[in-house]
Amino acid sequence: MGTGEFSIDVSRAQRTASVAPAAVETILEELLEHDLSCAPHVAARLAAELSEDPPTILAVAARLDAAQRQGLRALPSPLPMVSSVETLFAQMELDDSDREVLIAVSMRLDDRLDPLVDFAGRSAAELTTGPLGALLDIHAGRVRLSDPRLAIWLRATTPSSAAAAVHLRLHRLFHERGEQVDADWHSARAAMHGEPVTAGELTRIAREHSEAGLSERAFHLAAEAAAHSSGVEQDEANLVAGVAAIAAGHAVEAARRLGSLFPGGDELYRLQGLGGLLVAETHLRGSVPEVDMSVIRPDRDDAEHWYSWARAAAFAAMLCAERGDRRTMRSWLDALRHASARVEADRELRDPVVALAWLVIGDREKDDVRGAGPLTGGLLRALQAAVDGDVDRGLSLLAAGDSPVGVEVDPFVAGFELSPLVAAYRAVAEVLLLMWRGDIGAARDRMLRAAVELPVALPFAGLGVVIARRLDLAVLGHLGPFAKALTAALPAPLRIDQLVDRGIESFLSGHSAEAAACMRLWRDRGAPQPTLSVPGLEEAIVVTHGGSWSPQRIEPPEIALAQRLRVQITSCSDDEWRLARPVVVAAARTLTSPFSRGRVEAMIGTRSLIKGDVGLGREHLSMARNLLEVSGATAWARAVSVRLEQVEASDGAAASGDPLSSCRRVWESMLTAREFEVAMLAVGGASNRDIADALHVSVRTVEVHLGRVFVKLEVRTRVELTVLAHRIGQFV
């Protein structure tokens, strides 16, 4: 048992990090074209292990199942054999000794050179200058295969008995070197039957690797231990494998391993695995599973059991907060409070988790709470600082906690402070804060780098996917391969609402009527949106019904101020605007975010153009374009440039196409249905008698409706009404 696969290569993470986002973007695009969408970090892994060879990547991706491509299951190690790899090494001739050396390189837990020198019986110089020199990359005391695809070929062409023999030789070598971790690993891999003697040691080693942030290696070690054990030892191994799996983002693997503990597994291991199981199932289902707390909470007065239950309740409460489920969140917080009180963990566990949960769901509670570690410490403080208006401090707090040296223990995620999932939470938060600061280009660059290495689709109920889409729209004007791949990587129940994105894309391409239609549909569907404010959403809403939108969101005061200014610009009357304009302009100057201020300036410019002040409109639009370019929001800047070009080209002339489409959209929200009909017919040149005949009403009724239209739109004559309609059509 265990000889069917080789172990993971420790240098894999280093190779993945070396793949540039631009290269991954090209690969993602090709995978999407062949309906083989992969999560970006999975595509980066494939690129790293397949020498960035597109045909081989496509062929291997086609051999993976959907969960593996989405990152919900671990990739097989090595990857499956495909024809291009077989052809690449078909002419290779190796003697038995050289082949065993290459197999050993493929199978070891790490890439240290010294053990391989002992195994081969050759010096580093001899390995470099000998027949294997071209096949090995030896540098700074490390050794790996020059072409990682060779590992695939070796596995496919090596009999199980030969692989087992190499594992056995490595077991003996590491045992003699006193390196029990590697010795036990190779002993287990060499075994044809389960070996309970090594299972406990493998599980212990897996825990250590998990705490060191090597979640995927920990998963493979613990899974190996589970295959070589039974009873309580198997429960422990499945626990370690399951929590390591979810820490790496492998929700399907985690749900299977941790689910096996229920209902008959050891109670302590069930309680310790419950939080991870809830995280996995919630991501896969799209909502937090309903749980009968009376059935699964501890049935004995044991401090370790109750502390594990408290942590599970903390996870459940946070998952509910991320999804806006206040009622269930309150229930889990009550369970957390009760359990924490029993084990005196109020200050270290309960208070920070309660504060973080309420902050994420849209409220502030206990601002003086200070936790420890990467989530209830640094992440909580960073969000609090940003929401209080100091985004720079929030970013500094996140940066200070990114060093692996001296990482604080976080009681909420104890043992997983260095895991990919925790790193993904922090990366998504960092990108969000960069957006809040108005650094749109920098935010997108950071998101791409994070997506190449981390499971960024899991944190905050898919917030990272929403952010990636909005950033692509702001910079590109359309969804790029990263955003599309992240969207496709979400489990079906977790699909995000895409109407807002379609509205923004239409708005930026100059199709305001289409944008308004998308936003009306979005509003009809309950206006779903994350409580952690994502810039870019508000602009499309203002286009439709500016003044009626007042969600409960978590955002810095400046983001809220910019939103209020945009609402004021679109909702006030002409008389009010004459008084409000200097105030709005002065308030806009206080906005430090170039993205937020640029959008406000663009709306001031558009409002000025509609009222016929072309010079002032041009001034504000020029300022908006410069600010948006500085922010890196090139698609927004391009949209403003198009409007400026229209102003320069027409200088007040009628726009091409249907000049009244935008007017119809704007007036529909300001007039009653009958007033709107009368206004549009009047703009079209119909007389009062013609309008009366068309609508089957009296001339007097038409005069009454037209009078109300004049009052609401602040015009005095049909000529002014027609001029206003065409200005809206030209500049909105």
KAMOMO-V532064 format. One record per helix or strand of 3 or more residues. SS is the DSSP state (alpha for helix, beta for strand). FROM is the first residue (numbers start at 1). LEN is the number of residues. If there is no record, write none. Layout:
# KAMOMO-V532064
SS,FROM,LEN ; SS,FROM,LEN
This chain:
# KAMOMO-V532064
alpha,12,7 ; alpha,21,13 ; alpha,40,10 ; alpha,54,10 ; alpha,66,5 ; alpha,83,6 ; alpha,96,12 ; alpha,113,8 ; alpha,124,6 ; beta,136,4 ; beta,142,4 ; alpha,149,9 ; alpha,160,17 ; alpha,180,11 ; alpha,196,16 ; alpha,215,13 ; alpha,231,17 ; alpha,251,9 ; alpha,267,19 ; alpha,293,4 ; alpha,303,20 ; alpha,326,18 ; alpha,346,16 ; alpha,374,14 ; alpha,391,10 ; alpha,411,3 ; alpha,420,18 ; alpha,440,14 ; alpha,459,17 ; alpha,481,9 ; alpha,492,3 ; alpha,499,10 ; alpha,512,13 ; alpha,537,12 ; alpha,557,15 ; alpha,574,16 ; alpha,594,17 ; alpha,614,18 ; alpha,634,17 ; alpha,661,8 ; alpha,673,11 ; alpha,688,8 ; alpha,699,15 ; alpha,718,14
